[in-house]
Amino acid sequence: MRNSKPLLRSGPVAAAAALALGLAGPAAAAGISVSTTGSTVSVSTSACTQVNGHWGTASLLSSGQTSFSQGRQVALSGSGSGQSAAWSNVGPGTYTVIVVCSNGTTAGTQSVVVSTAPSPSASPTASPSRGVMGGIGGGSTDYGTVTLVAGSTLVGMGIAATAWYLRRRSTPRHF
């Protein structure tokens, strides 16, 4: 009588399938949106809820600052559909904006580049937001459906190759 083994081990295959589904799903939306206009930095969110009459606090950190309390803090204002805060007269440089809701949860963190020096006589000009700037990998670029399908195909091929290898490895070799 021949003993049969399952063709696939469920642990690695289930993990790979969950990874493929996670990669194929829509990207999670950032909790905050940061923009610059001249030397003014603005942040908006809809992630916070009002607790004791307060929405939360936003902090603008310069490159040398590492914690929320070290930055220029501004209270969020708005309504249930959206909250916002702004900083004016921000010097040129790269900054990190952190929003912490009144209930203690972090709504989001995002980097922004301010390229114009503050000037009282300068009229505000719109400058494009630099997005997330998440390092290597294009964290703020939308590559579209073709790239998503190509990536999902590669992940699927990896799962199929893993299943084939595990199946071949589990079969006994008789001479």
Backbone torsions as a table, in degrees:
resi	resn	phi	psi	omega
1	MET	NA	138.4	-176.0
2	ARG	-98.0	131.6	175.2
3	ASN	-86.9	131.9	178.5
4	SER	-108.8	142.8	177.6
5	LYS	-107.8	151.5	176.4
6	PRO	-61.6	145.2	-177.3
7	LEU	-68.7	-34.0	-177.1
8	LEU	-125.7	144.0	171.6
9	ARG	-86.4	127.1	-170.6
10	SER	-71.0	-30.2	-176.4
11	GLY	-60.0	-61.3	-178.3
12	PRO	-65.0	-36.8	-178.2
13	VAL	-68.9	-41.1	178.8
14	ALA	-64.4	-40.3	178.7
15	ALA	-65.7	-41.6	179.2
16	ALA	-66.9	-38.0	178.4
17	ALA	-65.8	-41.6	178.4
18	ALA	-64.3	-38.6	177.3
19	LEU	-63.7	-43.6	179.7
20	ALA	-63.4	-41.4	178.3
21	LEU	-66.6	-37.6	178.0
22	GLY	-65.6	-38.0	179.1
23	LEU	-73.5	-31.8	-176.7
24	ALA	-79.8	-21.4	-178.3
25	GLY	-71.9	168.2	179.8
26	PRO	-66.4	146.5	180.0
27	ALA	-65.7	142.5	179.3
28	ALA	-68.4	134.9	-178.6
29	ALA	-74.1	141.1	178.0
30	ALA	-67.3	149.6	-177.6
31	GLY	-78.6	-16.2	-178.8
32	ILE	-133.9	160.3	175.6
33	SER	-129.4	123.4	-176.8
34	VAL	-114.8	137.9	177.8
35	SER	-141.6	159.5	177.2
36	THR	-123.9	144.8	172.8
37	THR	-137.4	104.0	-175.6
38	GLY	63.8	-120.3	179.8
39	SER	-104.9	20.8	178.2
40	THR	-109.8	131.0	176.6
41	VAL	-110.4	129.9	-179.9
42	SER	-122.6	147.1	176.1
43	VAL	-132.2	142.3	175.2
44	SER	-137.5	151.5	-179.3
45	THR	-154.9	162.5	171.1
46	SER	-130.1	17.8	-174.3
47	ALA	-87.7	-15.0	-174.2
48	CYS	-94.0	151.2	173.1
49	THR	-117.0	152.5	-176.4
50	GLN	-78.4	129.3	177.0
51	VAL	-128.2	121.1	-179.7
52	ASN	53.5	39.0	176.5
53	GLY	81.7	4.1	-178.5
54	HIS	-122.4	143.0	178.2
55	TRP	-90.5	-37.2	-177.5
56	GLY	149.9	-166.3	-176.1
57	THR	-136.4	141.9	174.6
58	ALA	-113.0	142.7	-179.0
59	SER	-128.7	136.3	178.6
60	LEU	-107.2	113.4	-177.1
61	LEU	-105.2	134.1	172.9
62	SER	-83.5	177.7	-172.1
63	SER	-62.1	-28.6	-178.3
64	GLY	-86.9	-9.8	-176.6
65	GLN	-93.3	140.6	-174.1
66	THR	-120.5	-14.4	-178.4
67	SER	-123.8	158.0	-176.3
68	PHE	-55.7	-40.1	-174.6
69	SER	-74.6	-14.3	-179.3
70	GLN	-81.1	-19.6	-174.2
71	GLY	-84.6	178.0	174.7
72	ARG	-78.8	111.9	-174.4
73	GLN	-97.0	140.5	178.2
74	VAL	-136.7	138.2	177.1
75	ALA	-74.4	141.3	175.8
76	LEU	-73.3	144.2	173.9
77	SER	-131.1	157.1	178.6
78	GLY	148.0	-146.6	-177.5
79	SER	-138.1	-173.9	-179.9
80	GLY	-64.0	-24.1	-179.0
81	SER	-86.4	-15.3	178.4
82	GLY	179.6	144.7	178.5
83	GLN	-125.1	155.5	-179.1
84	SER	-151.2	164.6	175.2
85	ALA	-153.4	158.8	-179.6
86	ALA	-147.5	152.0	174.5
87	TRP	-124.4	133.6	178.2
88	SER	-110.4	166.3	-179.3
89	ASN	55.3	46.1	178.4
90	VAL	-89.6	128.1	-179.8
91	GLY	-73.3	164.5	179.4
92	PRO	-63.5	145.2	178.9
93	GLY	149.1	-177.4	177.7
94	THR	-103.3	130.7	-177.3
95	TYR	-127.2	159.6	173.8
96	THR	-118.2	130.0	178.1
97	VAL	-105.8	128.4	178.4
98	ILE	-123.6	131.9	177.2
99	VAL	-116.0	123.8	177.1
100	VAL	-117.8	122.8	-179.2
101	CYS	-74.0	165.4	-178.9
102	SER	-61.5	-28.3	179.8
103	ASN	-82.0	3.5	175.7
104	GLY	95.0	-6.7	179.4
105	THR	-84.0	147.9	177.8
106	THR	-87.9	120.3	179.9
107	ALA	-74.7	-30.3	179.1
108	GLY	167.9	166.4	178.1
109	THR	-137.4	135.1	-179.0
110	GLN	-151.7	142.9	176.6
111	SER	-91.2	150.4	179.2
112	VAL	-145.4	146.9	178.5
113	VAL	-110.8	126.3	175.2
114	VAL	-104.6	122.3	-174.2
115	SER	-108.5	-8.6	179.7
116	THR	-111.4	142.3	178.7
117	ALA	-77.4	147.3	177.6
118	PRO	-67.0	135.8	179.1
119	SER	-146.1	128.5	-178.1
120	PRO	-65.6	-26.7	-177.2
121	SER	-95.2	-5.9	-177.1
122	ALA	-77.7	138.3	175.4
123	SER	-85.1	144.5	-177.8
124	PRO	-67.6	131.7	175.1
125	THR	-121.5	139.8	-178.3
126	ALA	-73.4	131.4	173.7
127	SER	-120.9	143.8	-175.5
128	PRO	-67.5	144.7	175.7
129	SER	-71.0	140.1	-179.2
130	ARG	-85.8	-1.3	177.5
131	GLY	75.8	-154.9	-173.1
132	VAL	-74.9	-32.0	-176.8
133	MET	50.1	52.9	-173.7
134	GLY	-82.4	23.5	178.9
135	GLY	88.1	-153.9	-177.1
136	ILE	-68.4	138.6	175.6
137	GLY	118.3	-2.0	176.6
138	GLY	66.1	55.9	-177.0
139	GLY	-63.9	-15.0	-177.9
140	SER	-117.3	10.6	-178.5
141	THR	-103.8	133.8	175.7
142	ASP	-96.5	112.5	-175.6
143	TYR	-87.2	-12.5	174.3
144	GLY	92.0	-178.3	-173.6
145	THR	-68.7	-37.7	-177.4
146	VAL	-61.5	-44.2	179.8
147	THR	-67.5	-38.3	177.9
148	LEU	-63.1	-43.1	179.0
149	VAL	-66.4	-42.7	179.2
150	ALA	-62.7	-43.0	178.4
151	GLY	-65.2	-41.8	177.9
152	SER	-64.3	-37.3	177.3
153	THR	-63.0	-43.3	178.3
154	LEU	-63.0	-41.9	178.0
155	VAL	-64.3	-43.2	178.2
156	GLY	-61.0	-42.0	177.8
157	MET	-63.8	-37.2	177.1
158	GLY	-64.4	-40.3	177.7
159	ILE	-65.6	-43.8	179.1
160	ALA	-62.9	-42.5	179.3
161	ALA	-64.4	-39.2	178.1
162	THR	-64.5	-44.5	179.1
163	ALA	-62.4	-43.2	179.2
164	TRP	-61.9	-44.8	-179.6
165	TYR	-63.0	-45.4	179.8
166	LEU	-65.1	-36.8	178.3
167	ARG	-65.8	-45.0	179.8
168	ARG	-65.3	-35.2	-177.3
169	ARG	-71.8	-31.4	-176.5
170	SER	-81.1	-14.9	179.6
171	THR	-82.1	135.7	-179.8
172	PRO	-72.0	148.4	179.0
173	ARG	-102.1	108.1	178.8
174	HIS	-108.3	137.2	179.7
175	PHE	-99.1	NA	NA
